[in-house]
Amino acid sequence: DTYYGIKLFPNPTTNDLTISLEGIDVVDIFIVDIQGKVLLQQSGIFDQESINISGYLAGTYFVKIITPEGSREICFIKQ
């Protein structure tokens, strides 16, 4: 899925989630579970940076991405 040049891959994933930013320098992210619990908060994420999610249980999660233009939520599946 792409929102304003933001992509998450691979999706579904098992260990690492890579964030691709197109035309955006840096973002802040939150990873939340389907109950809305914040599992990870990270500031200053750059293009093509990987996030290790190997410790998460299998299921559906959301990455909330905060950009200067606003925020986006992108769903991903951990296998």
N, C-alpha and C positions, 0 to 999 in steps of 0.2 A: 504493500500500500504506500502511496506517495501523497503527502500533504505538504504543499508549499516547498517541494524539493526535499522533503524529509523521508527517508526510507529506513526500514528495519529489516535486516536479513541475517542469517536465514530465518524463515518463519514458515513452519514450525522449526524450533531449534532444540538442541539438547544441552549445550555447554556455554556457548558464547552468542551474544547478540551484538551485531555491528550496526552502528548508526551512520547513515550516509546523509550529509547535509549539502544541499545544493544552493549556493548563493547565500548561505548563512555562515557566519564565522564560528560562532560558539553558542551552545545552548546549555540550559540546566535541565536535568531530568529527575523525575520521580518514577519509581516502579511500584505499582499498587496491585494487590490481588483483587479478586472479584468482590470481596467484601469491602473494598476501599481502604484496606490497611496499607500504609506506606512501608515497603520493604527495603527500599533503597532511595537515597537522595544524593545526587551528585551534581556538583556545579562545574562549569567550565569544560563541557564535553566538546571535543573537536570532531571534524569530519573523519569518518572511517575509524572512529574509536570503538573498541570492543568492550563489552561489559560481561563479566563472568556471572552466569546464572546457574552454574552447575549444582549449586546447593539448594535450588528451589525444587519444590515438589512439582510433579507433572500437573499441568492444568493451564488455565487461561489467565493471562495477566495483561495489565495495561501499562504502557509507558506514557507518562505525561511529559511533554516536551515544551519547555518554556522558551520562547524566542522573543526578540525585540518586537515582533509584529503581533504577538499573542501566543496562546498555548494551543497545543494539539494533543489529542489522546490517540494512541495507536495500540491496537490489540495484538498480542502475540501468544503463541502456544508453546509451552515448555513440554517436551516429550519425556 
